[in-house]
Amino acid sequence: MEPSSALATIGSIVKAAKTIDELLDGADRLAQDDAKYYITYIDVAKTAVIGIEHGYIDILKEAAKCKIKSVKEKERLRDLIIAYIDDEVLRPKLREAIDRLGKGREALQQHAEVLLVWPKTKKNRKAALEEYRQLINQLIGYLGELGDYKGPSAAALNDIKKIETAMSGTQEEFSDMIHELRMNLDKGSLMSISGECGRVIETLRIAFR
């Protein structure tokens, strides 16, 4: 199985990519000075992160079923790992979302400084923009953890490399390691970023309605 076709079997990534395409189709119908346009790109970033993180979980599920004495199963798992690390699907979408959100700060700032708005509205928009800025920084940090703009890209990249190495050992050692990884999943980044994306989306909706 070639890596490109292997990637199509990682359901979380396929689902996320499809959702992002639908979101971007909707964004194309919005003006680039509309807060809804940037809300859409926050949703794109959130979807990309969820897809990337769940893609790693899908790899662990496949590894848990893998009989490493079977050449066919071993090659399938290795192809999935290579596809997940090397095939550029969600990281470029996340990078694009971050770039668009960065450019959106000026457009939203102009809305926040409009003279003919109530002082409370202006205050709410200023607060929303600060949360927006912090979210961009958080997304940039996450992108950096994935490998930034180049090189191998994956959530828990070091753990995935351990899986590759463990394929050369015994089935018992391999199964024990996969079990340990599944029992100790670090969902901190996913929960933090997805939660913050949801909160900023709602804040922008209220402040710029």
Buried (B, 14 or more C-beta within 10 A) or exposed (E): BEBEEBBEBBEBBBBBBEBBEEBBEEBEEBEEEBBBBBBBBBBBBBBBBBBBBBBBBBBBEBBEEBEBEEEEBBEBBBBBBBBBBBBEBBBEBBBBBBEBBBEBBEBBEEBBEEEEBEEEBBEBBEEBBEBBBEBBEBBBEBBEEBBEEEEEBBBBBEBBBBBBEBBEEEEEEBBEBBEEBEEEBEEEBBEEBBEBBEEBBEBBEEBBE
